[in-house]
Amino acid sequence: MKHRVTSDPAPHLPPEDRARLDALFADMKAMVPRNIGYPCNQIFDYSELFRFLQFSQNNVGDPFTGSNYRMNTHDFEREVVAEFARLTRAPKDGWWGYVTSGGTEGNMYGLYVARELFPDGMCYFSEDTHYSVAKILRLQHTRNIMIKSQPDGQMDYADLRESLRIHRDVPPIIFANMGTTMKGAVDDIGKIRAILDELALSHSYVHADAALSGVILPFVDHPPAWDFAGGADSISISGHKMLGSPVPSGVVLARKKDVERIARSIEYVGTLDTTIAGSRSAFSPLLLWYRLRSLGHDGLARLVRDCLRRAEYAVQQLKAHDIPAWRHEHSVTVVFPRPPAALMKKWIIAPKQDIGHLITMPQVTETVIDEFVADFVAARKDEDDQK
């Protein structure tokens, strides 16, 4: 008897459940222009790729060695990481990478490689580092020291030097921020490498968290040292931030010689176990590939320039209304005093202690900025009137 492959019956949701979905869609759509505090590009169209959602795809294992599970997009994934290798000036034929679930996995991978190379190493990271890094270090049982930050969010290099000097007998693992979460500050890897050289610390590792700025810094003039050519050993970049994606994603790149030292062969899936996850999304590489190919180099450069221009516009508009605001030269993150609570009921803002910020993603237009500034001024006036 032949077995026929049948599909699932047509989906049937109760009316109340369908109403919930409709309400969620309406809520999310309304939030798009108000989502100014988080670095997620909301302007994209991937409808041409929706047809691939009917398959159970899986990019299990190393994208460069193939897999027994052939319903994958490894070839597209390789093209994506190759483009990011070019943008980060990775050494020719000397890099390796894969598409991750997001920035946290990318940072975990970089620190994992460093930990495998230097099991007794000490990780140094600044107090402005993303909260997930401390969690990663706890999970990996990596010794660590938090370094002070400068007022602008950049690592305090004097404190780093002194901490390294005290622990000269331990291989250093430096976690550098290429755009801090709240202030968009870039830790200069050139200065970090100079300190390591001065203290004769030849056995060291530098990971760069370039979640947002990894798609900005390749397109600006005279950026600080941040990429492989600048001295990084591994780099993590988010895919859903500047590029935009309906699901979180990212890319991690590392020096090939370091990855080869930790690779393991797995017969069951017919591939090398070089990634953090076993099963990995095969749809995310398609999204990133489609975005990179449809934008092209010039389109990506234009996207970055427009976001930087609107960031400067936001600074000027806020300052014109006596609201102290500033940003780093190559950053789309605009910092200002913590807004009144009433303002944060309407606008999606990420506050921390005494500051807040907006991030000029493509959906944050000049019209949106003008409305936000007007609301900020009105909320501040109401707050003063109530005192």
VENZIBEL-V145907 format. One record per backbone hydrogen bond with DSSP energy under -0.5 kcal/mol. CO is the residue of the C=O (numbers start at 1). NH is the residue of the N-H. If there is no record, write none. Layout:
# VENZIBEL-V145907
CO|NH / CO|NH
This chain:
# VENZIBEL-V145907
2|4 / 4|6 / 14|17 / 14|18 / 15|19 / 16|20 / 17|21 / 18|22 / 19|23 / 20|24 / 21|25 / 22|26 / 23|27 / 24|28 / 25|29 / 26|30 / 27|31 / 28|32 / 29|32 / 31|34 / 31|35 / 32|35 / 34|36 / 34|348 / 36|359 / 38|40 / 42|44 / 46|49 / 47|50 / 49|52 / 50|53 / 51|54 / 52|55 / 55|57 / 58|60 / 62|65 / 62|66 / 68|70 / 70|72 / 71|58 / 73|77 / 74|78 / 75|79 / 76|80 / 77|81 / 78|82 / 79|83 / 80|84 / 81|85 / 82|86 / 83|87 / 84|88 / 85|90 / 86|89 / 88|228 / 88|229 / 91|94 / 94|256 / 96|254 / 98|252 / 100|250 / 102|106 / 103|107 / 104|108 / 105|109 / 106|110 / 107|111 / 108|112 / 109|113 / 110|114 / 111|115 / 112|116 / 113|117 / 114|118 / 118|121 / 121|143 / 122|173 / 123|145 / 124|175 / 125|147 / 126|129 / 128|181 / 130|133 / 130|134 / 131|135 / 132|136 / 133|137 / 134|138 / 135|139 / 136|140 / 137|141 / 137|142 / 138|141 / 141|143 / 143|123 / 145|125 / 147|127 / 148|156 / 150|153 / 154|150 / 155|157 / 156|160 / 157|161 / 158|162 / 159|163 / 160|164 / 161|165 / 162|166 / 163|167 / 165|168 / 167|170 / 171|122 / 172|174 / 172|205 / 173|124 / 173|175 / 174|176 / 174|207 / 176|178 / 176|209 / 177|179 / 177|187 / 178|213 / 180|184 / 185|179 / 185|180 / 185|187 / 186|188 / 187|189 / 188|192 / 189|193 / 190|194 / 191|195 / 192|196 / 193|197 / 194|198 / 195|199 / 196|201 / 197|200 / 200|202 / 202|204 / 203|172 / 205|174 / 206|233 / 206|234 / 207|176 / 207|209 / 208|210 / 208|236 / 209|178 / 210|214 / 211|238 / 212|215 / 213|216 / 213|217 / 216|219 / 217|220 / 225|189 / 227|231 / 227|232 / 228|231 / 233|255 / 234|208 / 235|253 / 236|210 / 237|251 / 239|244 / 240|41 / 240|245 / 241|41 / 249|239 / 249|240 / 250|100 / 251|237 / 252|98 / 253|235 / 254|96 / 255|258 / 255|259 / 256|260 / 257|261 / 259|262 / 259|263 / 264|273 / 265|267 / 266|270 / 266|271 / 269|68 / 271|266 / 272|62 / 272|274 / 273|264 / 278|61 / 280|59 / 282|286 / 283|287 / 284|288 / 285|289 / 286|290 / 287|291 / 288|292 / 289|293 / 290|294 / 291|295 / 292|296 / 295|299 / 296|300 / 297|301 / 298|302 / 299|303 / 300|304 / 301|305 / 302|306 / 303|307 / 304|308 / 305|309 / 306|310 / 307|311 / 308|312 / 309|313 / 310|314 / 311|315 / 312|316 / 313|317 / 314|318 / 315|319 / 316|320 / 317|321 / 318|321 / 318|323 / 319|322 / 322|324 / 324|337 / 326|335 / 328|331 / 332|334 / 332|360 / 333|335 / 334|358 / 335|326 / 336|356 / 340|343 / 340|344 / 341|345 / 342|345 / 342|346 / 343|346 / 343|347 / 347|349 / 348|36 / 348|37 / 349|351 / 352|355 / 354|338 / 355|352 / 356|336 / 357|350 / 358|334 / 359|361 / 361|364 / 363|365 / 365|369 / 366|370 / 367|371 / 368|372 / 369|373 / 370|374 / 371|375 / 372|376 / 373|377 / 374|378 / 375|379 / 376|380 / 377|381 / 378|382 / 379|383 / 380|384 / 381|385 / 382|386 / 383|387 / 384|387
